[in-house]
Amino acid sequence: MSYTGGGMYYAEPCPLCGSTLWNGRCENPDCEYHWRPKRDDDDPEDRSTEEQD
């Protein structure tokens, strides 16, 4: 029996480096989201304005 997908994994482009996020975890080991998975409320634009304060 073969598995065609559509189940447990969600893939999207990483907003920080452009690699693929798998369930919020980036496949790029140099990216912050590889070590600290992206949450739904994480927004890179909001982070850049916080760092400027």
Backbone as CSV, one residue per row, in Angstrom:
resi,resn,N_x,N_y,N_z,CA_x,CA_y,CA_z,C_x,C_y,C_z
1,MET,0.841,-1.168,0.000,0.000,0.000,0.000,0.894,1.241,0.000
2,SER,0.565,2.223,-0.822,1.362,3.452,-0.854,0.603,4.592,-0.195
3,TYR,1.360,5.502,0.338,0.793,6.667,1.007,1.004,7.881,0.117
4,THR,-0.061,8.610,-0.183,0.042,9.740,-1.115,0.128,11.087,-0.425
5,GLY,0.111,11.125,0.874,0.300,12.378,1.605,-1.012,13.070,1.941
6,GLY,-0.877,14.348,2.318,-2.035,15.124,2.687,-2.419,14.963,4.136
7,GLY,-1.522,14.427,4.942,-1.875,14.135,6.317,-1.219,15.031,7.332
8,MET,-0.208,14.516,7.969,0.328,15.114,9.178,1.302,16.265,8.948
9,TYR,1.793,16.472,7.752,2.816,17.483,7.535,2.268,18.686,6.782
10,TYR,2.697,19.876,7.206,2.310,21.112,6.548,3.584,21.822,6.118
11,ALA,3.739,22.051,4.831,4.935,22.711,4.299,4.575,24.099,3.795
12,GLU,5.463,25.066,4.073,5.306,26.434,3.596,6.684,27.059,3.484
13,PRO,6.841,28.139,2.709,8.148,28.789,2.613,8.499,29.512,3.918
14,CYS,9.762,29.451,4.283,10.232,30.132,5.488,10.294,31.637,5.222
15,PRO,9.698,32.458,6.088,9.719,33.905,5.870,11.090,34.533,6.132
16,LEU,11.981,33.826,6.813,13.300,34.392,7.113,14.350,34.059,6.066
17,CYS,14.374,32.788,5.598,15.465,32.393,4.700,14.992,31.853,3.353
18,GLY,13.699,31.544,3.207,13.184,31.051,1.941,13.196,29.549,1.786
19,SER,13.789,28.821,2.724,13.752,27.345,2.670,12.348,26.871,3.023
20,THR,12.179,25.571,3.156,10.859,25.019,3.457,10.675,24.838,4.954
21,LEU,9.535,25.290,5.455,9.133,25.015,6.832,8.269,23.772,6.817
22,TRP,8.621,22.799,7.633,7.814,21.596,7.806,7.200,21.667,9.191
23,ASN,5.895,21.901,9.273,5.188,22.064,10.549,5.853,23.131,11.416
24,GLY,6.299,24.212,10.785,6.886,25.323,11.521,8.381,25.246,11.735
25,ARG,9.022,24.117,11.426,10.460,23.957,11.615,11.157,24.049,10.263
26,CYS,12.110,24.998,10.150,12.820,25.221,8.893,13.834,24.108,8.647
27,GLU,13.983,23.722,7.370,14.942,22.672,7.030,16.376,23.201,6.975
28,ASN,16.573,24.510,7.026,17.898,25.129,6.962,18.485,25.232,8.373
29,PRO,19.585,24.540,8.691,20.141,24.584,10.050,20.707,25.944,10.441
30,ASP,20.932,26.837,9.483,21.423,28.175,9.806,20.300,29.148,10.145
31,CYS,19.061,28.736,9.972,17.906,29.605,10.202,17.441,29.500,11.657
32,GLU,16.964,30.615,12.183,16.446,30.642,13.559,15.288,29.658,13.745
33,TYR,14.420,29.511,12.735,13.260,28.631,12.850,13.621,27.151,12.767
34,HIS,14.876,26.827,12.469,15.308,25.418,12.539,15.416,24.997,14.002
35,TRP,15.927,25.886,14.834,16.162,25.575,16.247,14.990,25.986,17.130
36,ARG,14.243,26.995,16.712,13.064,27.449,17.460,11.917,27.534,16.455
37,PRO,11.092,26.481,16.348,10.060,26.424,15.315,9.137,27.644,15.329
38,LYS,8.710,28.025,14.133,7.821,29.176,13.962,6.452,28.838,14.529
39,ARG,5.930,29.765,15.320,4.566,29.625,15.830,3.633,30.411,14.919
40,ASP,2.361,30.177,15.039,1.390,30.871,14.203,1.411,32.382,14.432
41,ASP,1.751,32.814,15.644,1.750,34.254,15.925,3.110,34.916,15.672
42,ASP,4.124,34.156,15.213,5.424,34.738,14.845,5.296,35.470,13.520
43,ASP,5.774,36.707,13.478,5.749,37.492,12.245,7.088,38.206,12.124
44,PRO,7.890,37.911,11.093,9.217,38.513,10.978,9.188,40.033,10.894
45,GLU,8.142,40.625,10.314,8.076,42.089,10.247,7.927,42.687,11.643
46,ASP,7.137,42.032,12.498,6.964,42.520,13.865,8.274,42.406,14.652
47,ARG,9.069,41.392,14.405,10.318,41.189,15.129,11.320,42.294,14.774
48,SER,11.348,42.725,13.532,12.316,43.745,13.129,11.985,45.084,13.772
49,THR,10.711,45.394,13.976,10.351,46.667,14.615,10.629,46.606,16.114
50,GLU,10.513,45.423,16.729,10.813,45.296,18.147,12.292,45.502,18.424
51,GLU,13.148,45.027,17.524,14.590,45.132,17.728,15.083,46.573,17.575
52,GLN,14.328,47.426,16.884,14.756,48.805,16.664,14.502,49.678,17.882
53,ASP,13.628,49.250,18.802,13.305,50.073,19.979,14.459,50.211,20.927
